[in-house]
């Protein structure tokens, strides 16, 4: 069997790929066809799908991902060493 066949035989890989592909198609349609800014749910779906594809054994919840995004956004706006240390400590 090839590497690609092994990849598609894994239910976790198929799940991650379907999450990513479906969300990516929706995001592309919204952004390029409807000219609507991407909602955070679509961005989270794309990121979660990629995580599920790359590391299918990891479980990342939407809440964890939202907290990480909020921490990084705070770090970018504050630009202080304490904000950077807080984000690194949470990761």
Helices and strands as residue ranges (DSSP letters): H 3-9, H 11-28, I 29-33, H 40-54, H 62-78, H 81-90
